[in-house]
Amino acid sequence: MTDATTSNPGRVDTSPLPALYPELAGRTVVVTGAGRGMGALFVEELARQGVNAVGGDLDGDAMAAVAEQITARLADVEGAGRVIGVGADVTDPAAHDALAATALEAFGRLDMWVNNAGVFPQADFTDISPQQLATTYSVNVNGVVYGGQTAARHFRTVGGGVIVNMASVAAVRARVTRAAYNSSKAAVKHLTTCMAVELGPDDIRVNSIAPGFIDTEMTRWVQEDAAALDRALSTVPLRRLGAPVEVFGALAFLLSDSARYVTGASIPVDGGSQHV
Ligand SMILES: NC(=O)c1ccc[n+]([C@@H]2O[C@H](COP(=O)([O-])OP(=O)(O)OC[C@H]3O[C@@H](n4cnc5c(N)ncnc54)[C@H](O)[C@@H]3O)[C@@H](O)[C@H]2O)c1
């Protein structure tokens, strides 16, 4: 435990995780929704381990800027991978094909795919609008299907690959005012199992990660509202928010050869909140 856990209201521990997977160096990953939050951190930490990365985000300007910042921060890291950031709307199947094409053109190979983009709408159940429902499912569910399809089609041509989908503790816990989000993440969890079963014979592994409250823009409102933070932490046995780097620990494992016999799994990174 570091000072970081006591110097901020959510007691977020952002200290680096020691897990290293040298076999990942030289491989290529696509990460969607990487213009900020966990996706941006995933790209940076994978590049730090020598992975070449293509990040795609609805906000293409933010994505390009993040790629530039990561490249600058890793300039002195020996063996760091290269990072490319482009605009990509995950609700458009063609955008996924373009991400794959960018990776293949720039790096000559594509080994790993992270369906990370997501939206987190809030509304009382009776107030969920058709538009809100459509957007939520379109990004959180359809985006995972389309990304998985593009990745799987390519992985089939090269003898295998790895897909990781971002689900949520919300897939198994019914948090109020989040019915659209909760149900979309339940779909991601089950989709992951379906994809793993169907793609396994092609040596394509598919797993999901189920984060709890992680300190990103998506959960900034929790940090900014003391009562909301108290309520949130009361559902977390470890009594603190998670850091994106702690989710990266699970992601790196799932992408690595250490997980070569792991498929169809959902790894919670939630401080135990799935049980409360
Ligand atoms: N933060 C948490 O506590 C938490 C908990 C559980 C699960 N998750 C999931 O983890 C993933 C990342 O979350 P985060 O906290 O980093 O979120 P975030 O809101 O900080 O970042 C999400 C990114 O996705 C992008 N995005 C949104 N719609 C898109 C689209 N149509 N196409 C491409 N990109 C799009 C956004 O522009 C943004 O850059 C999401 O799937 C989220 O649901 C987050």
Ligand as a Chemical Component Dictionary entry (heavy atoms), coordinates in Angstrom:
data_LIG
# 
_chem_comp.id                   LIG 
_chem_comp.type                 NON-POLYMER 
_chem_comp.pdbx_formal_charge   0 
_chem_comp.three_letter_code    LIG 
# 
loop_
_chem_comp_atom.comp_id 
_chem_comp_atom.atom_id 
_chem_comp_atom.alt_atom_id 
_chem_comp_atom.type_symbol 
_chem_comp_atom.charge 
_chem_comp_atom.model_Cartn_x 
_chem_comp_atom.model_Cartn_y 
_chem_comp_atom.model_Cartn_z 
_chem_comp_atom.pdbx_ordinal 
LIG N1  N1  N 0  -14.755 3.290  -14.734 1  
LIG C1  C1  C 0  -15.395 2.295  -14.167 2  
LIG O1  O1  O 0  -15.628 2.297  -12.946 3  
LIG C2  C2  C 0  -15.856 1.110  -14.965 4  
LIG C3  C3  C 0  -16.412 0.034  -14.267 5  
LIG C4  C4  C 0  -16.820 -1.082 -14.970 6  
LIG C5  C5  C 0  -16.676 -1.145 -16.336 7  
LIG N2  N2  N 1  -16.144 -0.082 -16.995 8  
LIG C6  C6  C 0  -16.027 -0.218 -18.453 9  
LIG O2  O2  O 0  -14.671 -0.051 -18.835 10 
LIG C7  C7  C 0  -14.596 0.559  -20.125 11 
LIG C8  C8  C 0  -13.735 1.820  -20.048 12 
LIG O3  O3  O 0  -14.293 2.683  -19.062 13 
LIG P1  P1  P 0  -13.657 4.074  -18.645 14 
LIG O4  O4  O 0  -13.995 4.279  -17.222 15 
LIG O5  O5  O -1 -12.243 4.154  -19.086 16 
LIG O6  O6  O 0  -14.576 5.057  -19.505 17 
LIG P2  P2  P 0  -14.326 6.538  -20.040 18 
LIG O7  O7  O 0  -15.694 7.135  -20.142 19 
LIG O8  O8  O 0  -13.292 7.260  -19.269 20 
LIG O9  O9  O 0  -13.761 6.253  -21.504 21 
LIG C9  C9  C 0  -14.553 5.635  -22.466 22 
LIG C10 C10 C 0  -14.011 5.994  -23.832 23 
LIG O10 O10 O 0  -14.869 5.360  -24.803 24 
LIG C11 C11 C 0  -15.075 6.271  -25.857 25 
LIG N3  N3  N 0  -16.280 5.972  -26.596 26 
LIG C12 C12 C 0  -17.563 6.202  -26.232 27 
LIG N4  N4  N 0  -18.397 5.858  -27.236 28 
LIG C13 C13 C 0  -17.619 5.398  -28.245 29 
LIG C14 C14 C 0  -17.869 4.918  -29.552 30 
LIG N5  N5  N 0  -19.125 4.860  -30.044 31 
LIG N6  N6  N 0  -16.823 4.511  -30.314 32 
LIG C15 C15 C 0  -15.564 4.607  -29.846 33 
LIG N7  N7  N 0  -15.253 5.080  -28.631 34 
LIG C16 C16 C 0  -16.276 5.471  -27.840 35 
LIG C17 C17 C 0  -15.126 7.637  -25.184 36 
LIG O11 O11 O 0  -14.887 8.692  -26.118 37 
LIG C18 C18 C 0  -14.049 7.510  -24.119 38 
LIG O12 O12 O 0  -12.801 7.935  -24.599 39 
LIG C19 C19 C 0  -16.049 0.835  -20.534 40 
LIG O13 O13 O 0  -16.522 -0.234 -21.345 41 
LIG C20 C20 C 0  -16.786 0.849  -19.213 42 
LIG O14 O14 O 0  -18.151 0.537  -19.349 43 
LIG C21 C21 C 0  -15.742 1.042  -16.344 44 
# 
loop_
_chem_comp_bond.comp_id 
_chem_comp_bond.atom_id_1 
_chem_comp_bond.atom_id_2 
_chem_comp_bond.value_order 
_chem_comp_bond.pdbx_ordinal 
LIG N1  C1  SING 1  
LIG C1  O1  DOUB 2  
LIG C1  C2  SING 3  
LIG C2  C3  SING 4  
LIG C2  C21 DOUB 5  
LIG C3  C4  DOUB 6  
LIG C4  C5  SING 7  
LIG C5  N2  DOUB 8  
LIG N2  C6  SING 9  
LIG N2  C21 SING 10 
LIG C6  O2  SING 11 
LIG C6  C20 SING 12 
LIG O2  C7  SING 13 
LIG C7  C8  SING 14 
LIG C7  C19 SING 15 
LIG C8  O3  SING 16 
LIG O3  P1  SING 17 
LIG P1  O4  DOUB 18 
LIG P1  O5  SING 19 
LIG P1  O6  SING 20 
LIG O6  P2  SING 21 
LIG P2  O7  DOUB 22 
LIG P2  O8  SING 23 
LIG P2  O9  SING 24 
LIG O9  C9  SING 25 
LIG C9  C10 SING 26 
LIG C10 O10 SING 27 
LIG C10 C18 SING 28 
LIG O10 C11 SING 29 
LIG C11 N3  SING 30 
LIG C11 C17 SING 31 
LIG N3  C12 SING 32 
LIG N3  C16 SING 33 
LIG C12 N4  DOUB 34 
LIG N4  C13 SING 35 
LIG C13 C14 SING 36 
LIG C13 C16 DOUB 37 
LIG C14 N5  SING 38 
LIG C14 N6  DOUB 39 
LIG N6  C15 SING 40 
LIG C15 N7  DOUB 41 
LIG N7  C16 SING 42 
LIG C17 O11 SING 43 
LIG C17 C18 SING 44 
LIG C18 O12 SING 45 
LIG C19 O13 SING 46 
LIG C19 C20 SING 47 
LIG C20 O14 SING 48 
# 
